Amino acid sequence: MQEASNPPGRRRLVVFFLTALLVVAADQLSKIWVRSHIALGDSLPVTGWLQLSHVRNTGAAFGQFQGQRLPLIIAAFVGIALLLAFAFLVYRWFPMLDNTLGRVALGLVLGGTTGNLIDRLRFGYVTDFIDFGFWPAFNVADSSTVVGFIILAGLLLLPARAGKR
């Protein structure tokens, strides 16, 4: 009886969308805090190797494609459409991703993509602030997207590697 009222497909979507929603909320709240507490171009030391620096990035990862707002917005919308198509339809062909970890990973990528898209649409740039000094500054959305892709790659590669043994 319980199973009929809560089908597995619904649980898959709840985990996926809840993860994405949490990432967007954390990303946007952290960026609001940075924009309101740290002047553009200034830094706030956290530890000897980490600081919070208020940076505007009009490009993509690592400052690539600076000033290419429209192509980056289009790419984000295409990416979001593909993630949603996967969540609703394509997952059936990738059973190694049809588990809680796979859903969380897809939600991380969706949330990260959406968080940065919100910035691009509102401001024309993305607010970055996590700064290790030796690496370009980034934000919660960037971190979420990278971690999500790493998890997805692991889930896709582990079955192939196990098949070789």
Secondary structure, DSSP 4 states (H G I P E B T S, - for coil): -HHHHS-HHHHHHHHHHHHHHHHHHHHHHHHHHHHHHS-TT-EEE-SSS-EEEEEEESSSGGGTTTT-HHHHHHHHHHHHHHHHHHHHTGGGG-GGGSSHHHHHHHHHHHHHHHHHHHHHHHHSSEEEEEE-SSS--B-HHHHHHHHHHHHHHHHHHHHHHHHH-
